[in-house]
């Protein structure tokens, strides 16, 4: 039995991934009803949105004393945005908390490929949706809640 057929029988839905020239996987999603482009980052602990896109996605944010760290960066100021609706393909999560931070360094790096992203889908979503990536088919499978 093919993986896609088996996962479909287990209430998973597939979402197309696009491999961009940097080697990252990108996907389309809707946040608070607005379409956006996101990098899928299995190493990111949280789903993040570029603070420059806060208005586009109608985010209400609150300051926090916490800082973000990542590859090549340290101590980035963040804000939190609660009660957001994220939809990836047919999978969705309501009342989702996002980390909002400056992602200009990512978009600056991607600008050489004429690509701009709105944010990052992190492992918090992958854990919650029991995500499975089929790299050779460029598919992300997310389990719908029963």
Short mmCIF file of the C-alpha atoms (twelve columns), coordinates in Angstrom:
data_MODEL
# 
_entry.id   MODEL 
# 
loop_
_atom_site.group_PDB 
_atom_site.id 
_atom_site.type_symbol 
_atom_site.label_atom_id 
_atom_site.label_alt_id 
_atom_site.label_comp_id 
_atom_site.label_asym_id 
_atom_site.label_seq_id 
_atom_site.Cartn_x 
_atom_site.Cartn_y 
_atom_site.Cartn_z 
_atom_site.pdbx_PDB_model_num 
ATOM 1   C CA . UNK A 1   0.000   0.000  0.000  1 
ATOM 2   C CA . UNK A 2   1.294   3.466  -0.896 1 
ATOM 3   C CA . UNK A 3   2.055   5.859  1.969  1 
ATOM 4   C CA . UNK A 4   -0.404  8.512  0.777  1 
ATOM 5   C CA . UNK A 5   -3.250  5.995  0.571  1 
ATOM 6   C CA . UNK A 6   -2.447  4.573  4.010  1 
ATOM 7   C CA . UNK A 7   -2.250  8.015  5.631  1 
ATOM 8   C CA . UNK A 8   -5.516  9.026  3.994  1 
ATOM 9   C CA . UNK A 9   -7.146  6.000  5.659  1 
ATOM 10  C CA . UNK A 10  -5.795  7.345  8.984  1 
ATOM 11  C CA . UNK A 11  -7.456  10.772 8.458  1 
ATOM 12  C CA . UNK A 12  -4.324  12.570 7.215  1 
ATOM 13  C CA . UNK A 13  -4.471  15.214 4.504  1 
ATOM 14  C CA . UNK A 14  -1.534  16.146 2.301  1 
ATOM 15  C CA . UNK A 15  -0.148  19.604 1.634  1 
ATOM 16  C CA . UNK A 16  2.239   20.358 -1.221 1 
ATOM 17  C CA . UNK A 17  5.722   21.564 -0.350 1 
ATOM 18  C CA . UNK A 18  7.992   23.507 -2.660 1 
ATOM 19  C CA . UNK A 19  11.744  23.127 -2.350 1 
ATOM 20  C CA . UNK A 20  13.263  26.554 -2.862 1 
ATOM 21  C CA . UNK A 21  16.845  27.118 -4.110 1 
ATOM 22  C CA . UNK A 22  18.145  27.525 -0.537 1 
ATOM 23  C CA . UNK A 23  17.068  23.923 0.123  1 
ATOM 24  C CA . UNK A 24  14.253  24.908 2.485  1 
ATOM 25  C CA . UNK A 25  10.701  23.692 2.049  1 
ATOM 26  C CA . UNK A 26  8.021   26.317 1.624  1 
ATOM 27  C CA . UNK A 27  4.241   25.989 1.840  1 
ATOM 28  C CA . UNK A 28  1.168   28.131 1.539  1 
ATOM 29  C CA . UNK A 29  -1.119  28.621 4.517  1 
ATOM 30  C CA . UNK A 30  -3.829  30.949 5.752  1 
ATOM 31  C CA . UNK A 31  -3.437  32.879 8.962  1 
ATOM 32  C CA . UNK A 32  -6.496  34.713 10.226 1 
ATOM 33  C CA . UNK A 33  -8.020  34.365 6.768  1 
ATOM 34  C CA . UNK A 34  -5.038  35.866 4.917  1 
ATOM 35  C CA . UNK A 35  -2.867  33.821 2.550  1 
ATOM 36  C CA . UNK A 36  0.831   33.624 3.228  1 
ATOM 37  C CA . UNK A 37  4.049   31.791 2.442  1 
ATOM 38  C CA . UNK A 38  5.878   29.956 5.197  1 
ATOM 39  C CA . UNK A 39  9.090   27.985 5.526  1 
ATOM 40  C CA . UNK A 40  8.627   24.573 7.107  1 
ATOM 41  C CA . UNK A 41  11.323  24.324 9.762  1 
ATOM 42  C CA . UNK A 42  11.436  21.078 11.740 1 
ATOM 43  C CA . UNK A 43  14.145  22.588 13.955 1 
ATOM 44  C CA . UNK A 44  12.100  25.620 14.978 1 
ATOM 45  C CA . UNK A 45  10.353  24.974 18.269 1 
ATOM 46  C CA . UNK A 46  7.619   27.541 17.593 1 
ATOM 47  C CA . UNK A 47  5.664   28.832 14.650 1 
ATOM 48  C CA . UNK A 48  6.794   32.409 14.002 1 
ATOM 49  C CA . UNK A 49  5.550   35.346 12.000 1 
ATOM 50  C CA . UNK A 50  7.583   38.272 10.721 1 
ATOM 51  C CA . UNK A 51  6.669   41.326 12.789 1 
ATOM 52  C CA . UNK A 52  6.574   43.363 9.569  1 
ATOM 53  C CA . UNK A 53  3.533   41.282 8.542  1 
ATOM 54  C CA . UNK A 54  1.536   41.816 11.763 1 
ATOM 55  C CA . UNK A 55  -1.017  44.122 10.107 1 
ATOM 56  C CA . UNK A 56  -1.501  41.872 7.083  1 
ATOM 57  C CA . UNK A 57  -2.454  38.961 9.344  1 
ATOM 58  C CA . UNK A 58  -4.431  41.078 11.847 1 
ATOM 59  C CA . UNK A 59  -2.301  40.139 14.830 1 
ATOM 60  C CA . UNK A 60  -2.752  41.479 18.323 1 
ATOM 61  C CA . UNK A 61  0.559   41.164 20.110 1 
ATOM 62  C CA . UNK A 62  1.810   41.436 23.656 1 
ATOM 63  C CA . UNK A 63  5.357   42.093 24.768 1 
ATOM 64  C CA . UNK A 64  7.201   39.393 26.655 1 
ATOM 65  C CA . UNK A 65  10.513  39.299 28.463 1 
ATOM 66  C CA . UNK A 66  11.432  36.054 26.683 1 
ATOM 67  C CA . UNK A 67  13.993  36.069 23.882 1 
ATOM 68  C CA . UNK A 68  14.364  33.858 20.834 1 
ATOM 69  C CA . UNK A 69  17.537  32.172 19.674 1 
ATOM 70  C CA . UNK A 70  18.298  30.307 16.489 1 
ATOM 71  C CA . UNK A 71  20.950  29.388 13.989 1 
ATOM 72  C CA . UNK A 72  23.146  32.423 13.574 1 
ATOM 73  C CA . UNK A 73  21.079  34.616 15.883 1 
ATOM 74  C CA . UNK A 74  20.821  35.155 19.607 1 
ATOM 75  C CA . UNK A 75  18.608  37.098 21.973 1 
ATOM 76  C CA . UNK A 76  15.991  38.294 19.516 1 
ATOM 77  C CA . UNK A 77  13.151  40.300 21.034 1 
ATOM 78  C CA . UNK A 78  9.799   38.619 20.541 1 
ATOM 79  C CA . UNK A 79  6.137   39.324 21.079 1 
ATOM 80  C CA . UNK A 80  3.336   36.820 21.450 1 
ATOM 81  C CA . UNK A 81  0.056   36.773 19.574 1 
ATOM 82  C CA . UNK A 82  -2.733  34.572 20.903 1 
ATOM 83  C CA . UNK A 83  -6.067  33.369 19.519 1 
ATOM 84  C CA . UNK A 84  -4.997  33.113 15.879 1 
ATOM 85  C CA . UNK A 85  -6.486  30.761 13.305 1 
ATOM 86  C CA . UNK A 86  -4.000  28.865 11.152 1 
ATOM 87  C CA . UNK A 87  -5.120  26.766 8.213  1 
ATOM 88  C CA . UNK A 88  -2.716  24.553 6.264  1 
ATOM 89  C CA . UNK A 89  -4.574  22.738 3.502  1 
ATOM 90  C CA . UNK A 90  -7.580  21.147 5.226  1 
ATOM 91  C CA . UNK A 91  -5.936  21.106 8.665  1 
ATOM 92  C CA . UNK A 92  -6.614  24.016 10.978 1 
ATOM 93  C CA . UNK A 93  -5.968  25.162 14.494 1 
ATOM 94  C CA . UNK A 94  -7.979  27.845 16.234 1 
ATOM 95  C CA . UNK A 95  -6.763  29.871 19.208 1 
ATOM 96  C CA . UNK A 96  -3.151  29.380 18.230 1 
ATOM 97  C CA . UNK A 97  -0.303  31.278 19.892 1 
ATOM 98  C CA . UNK A 98  2.409   32.603 17.581 1 
ATOM 99  C CA . UNK A 99  5.822   34.064 18.212 1 
ATOM 100 C CA . UNK A 100 6.159   37.392 16.420 1 
ATOM 101 C CA . UNK A 101 9.686   38.546 15.682 1 
ATOM 102 C CA . UNK A 102 11.913  40.269 13.155 1 
ATOM 103 C CA . UNK A 103 12.515  37.809 10.319 1 
ATOM 104 C CA . UNK A 104 14.151  40.355 8.015  1 
ATOM 105 C CA . UNK A 105 17.440  38.425 8.170  1 
ATOM 106 C CA . UNK A 106 15.657  35.409 6.648  1 
ATOM 107 C CA . UNK A 107 13.993  37.434 3.909  1 
ATOM 108 C CA . UNK A 108 17.250  39.234 3.200  1 
ATOM 109 C CA . UNK A 109 18.979  35.870 2.699  1 
ATOM 110 C CA . UNK A 110 16.125  34.629 0.471  1 
ATOM 111 C CA . UNK A 111 16.065  37.826 -1.595 1 
ATOM 112 C CA . UNK A 112 18.879  36.472 -3.791 1 
ATOM 113 C CA . UNK A 113 16.276  33.936 -5.014 1 
ATOM 114 C CA . UNK A 114 13.538  36.618 -5.278 1 
ATOM 115 C CA . UNK A 115 11.610  34.869 -2.480 1 
ATOM 116 C CA . UNK A 116 9.939   36.415 0.559  1 
ATOM 117 C CA . UNK A 117 8.198   34.514 3.348  1 
ATOM 118 C CA . UNK A 118 5.716   35.640 5.959  1 
ATOM 119 C CA . UNK A 119 6.828   33.262 8.651  1 
ATOM 120 C CA . UNK A 120 7.952   29.835 9.775  1 
ATOM 121 C CA . UNK A 121 5.876   26.752 10.514 1 
ATOM 122 C CA . UNK A 122 7.645   25.109 13.426 1 
ATOM 123 C CA . UNK A 123 7.673   21.788 15.214 1 
ATOM 124 C CA . UNK A 124 4.831   22.895 17.505 1 
ATOM 125 C CA . UNK A 125 2.471   22.425 14.536 1 
ATOM 126 C CA . UNK A 126 4.167   19.217 13.433 1 
ATOM 127 C CA . UNK A 127 3.754   17.717 16.905 1 
ATOM 128 C CA . UNK A 128 0.156   18.871 17.308 1 
ATOM 129 C CA . UNK A 129 -0.914  17.650 13.850 1 
ATOM 130 C CA . UNK A 130 1.215   14.483 13.995 1 
ATOM 131 C CA . UNK A 131 3.028   15.735 10.887 1 
ATOM 132 C CA . UNK A 132 4.776   13.422 8.475  1 
ATOM 133 C CA . UNK A 133 7.020   14.667 5.681  1 
ATOM 134 C CA . UNK A 134 7.463   12.627 2.504  1 
ATOM 135 C CA . UNK A 135 10.518  14.338 1.105  1 
ATOM 136 C CA . UNK A 136 10.756  12.559 -2.256 1 
ATOM 137 C CA . UNK A 137 7.146   13.538 -3.103 1 
ATOM 138 C CA . UNK A 138 7.413   17.001 -1.490 1 
ATOM 139 C CA . UNK A 139 4.354   16.397 0.686  1 
ATOM 140 C CA . UNK A 140 3.502   17.247 4.265  1 
ATOM 141 C CA . UNK A 141 0.801   15.117 5.881  1 
ATOM 142 C CA . UNK A 142 -1.212  16.544 8.752  1 
ATOM 143 C CA . UNK A 143 -3.759  14.541 10.749 1 
ATOM 144 C CA . UNK A 144 -7.249  15.989 10.971 1 
ATOM 145 C CA . UNK A 145 -8.835  15.789 14.393 1 
ATOM 146 C CA . UNK A 146 -11.714 13.349 14.640 1 
# 
